[in-house]
């Protein structure tokens, strides 16, 4: 499958024996990928549940916790299967079910109902319900209900928010609905679920921000993620350090601020301030997507390590992630602005755009040493109307940029995590100034597509040459086919493999300081390389 093909890759479903082997070994890699329902107890568990392994005759497996609940089972009080990371299958697949699951996680049903979800996917509500029920054992309403229950559990266990705030933050429309759902899913009322949390499991920061743990599988290349964010941080909207990333974001209910960081135990934590608590579930989903926290790094690393040329790269950077997008529209703008210029120049241009057209906000971090973001990224309408006054460069390029923003603003171009990959790519390529690199790069980050390769990318070719792979785009693309369906992660390893360039010599005493300074990590030098022209050329320079 070429890098331009529709991603509809499906992992061969695990057999009963393979799943039973996973629960016998209590393998945490499978948490979130299926649940185990036990007929003799009426409960369902995550695969790594420490309870005694049930007899095979008493076991049924379900693709989702919603399906297990619909079949009459309740969640295990010991392993809390709703606390597992999300399934990586929804990024690996590009079919209707996967697209629906991504949109449900983003809160589309809470905002637009099942008809809105069906409309986005191009089906009637009835047909979509039949399709999801046939494959997952639960329809869209049940899947959304399970997602709300997961968010409620996360808040009850991870914060000291009042129960009423938890209810509305999780997307419930009434306290009664919240109480009934938590009791049905977890077999206990909300306050009892909170009382069972581990000591020290949750607290409310003094500044009033929500603070949660975001679970993930296997190793996590946090250093690479924070370096990526640092290289691109738009001043006034984003800030990054070697161990944290924070930014403002426009959500359906209003402006929000969030920070991702590692705690002392290596867990990823999310701290957030919201205009409306009902946006929390959407924010959690987007933060997880931004840091690719639902990936299965053990499976990815094992697949890539089978190639002798890549084994050293994987050993050097286990658990590499492909950063996603917090806002799909913003991602297109960042990709187009970044064409043909360096990362630093793109950041400067985006900062100027945000300073001139971004909306000032007061929401953000507080306290000593906190990074306060002051603006939101500009709306598409604002850029379409005033972008030509702020953007710099050739007139044709500015027209192409403003034209893309206008298409997003008036709805003639829609861009989101529920898009069908081939349709999204075709729509982007139809825009003046968008070539294959930009369309595929956006697909990689907005859809979380695991199987995108960028053969015309300068940094990809440079990294390939550094590790002994072909640098010619056609030969490299042919070689990359053997890494499917993980070509996005192969691309990330090649970006990381670009040799560090020494600082340029300068005159006088400054030259001495420059020659002794530590060079920046190569990841910062090579991500979002200066590729893509305002045309459809595939091999940019």
Secondary structure, 3 states (H helix, E strand, C coil): CCCCCCCCCCCCCCCHHHHHHHHHCCCHHHECCEEEEECCCCEEEECCCCCCCCCHHHEEEECCHHHHHHCCCEECCCCCHHHCCCCCHHHHCCCHHHHHHHHHHCCHHHHHHHHHHHHHHCCCHHHHHHHHHHHHCCCHHHHHHHHHHHHHHHHHHHCCCCHHHHHHHCCCCCHHHHHHHHHHHHCCCHHHHHHCCCCCCCCCCCCCCEEEEECCCCCCCHHHHHHHHHHHCCCCCEEEECCEEEEEEEECCEEEEEEEEECCCCCEEEEEEECCHHHHHHHHHHHHHHCCCCCCHHHHHHHHHCCHHHHHHHHHCCCCCCCCCCCHHHHHHHHHHCCCCCHHHHHHHHHHHHHHHCCECCCCCCCCCCCCCCECCCCHHHHHHHHHHHCCCCHHHHHHHHHHHHHHHHCCCCCCCCCCHHHHHHHHHCCCCCCHHHHHHHHHHHCCCCCCCCCCCHHHHHHHHHCCCCCCHHHHHHHHHHHCCCHHHHHHHHHHHCCCCCCCCCCHHHHHHHHHCCCCCHHHHHCCCCCCCCCCCCCCC
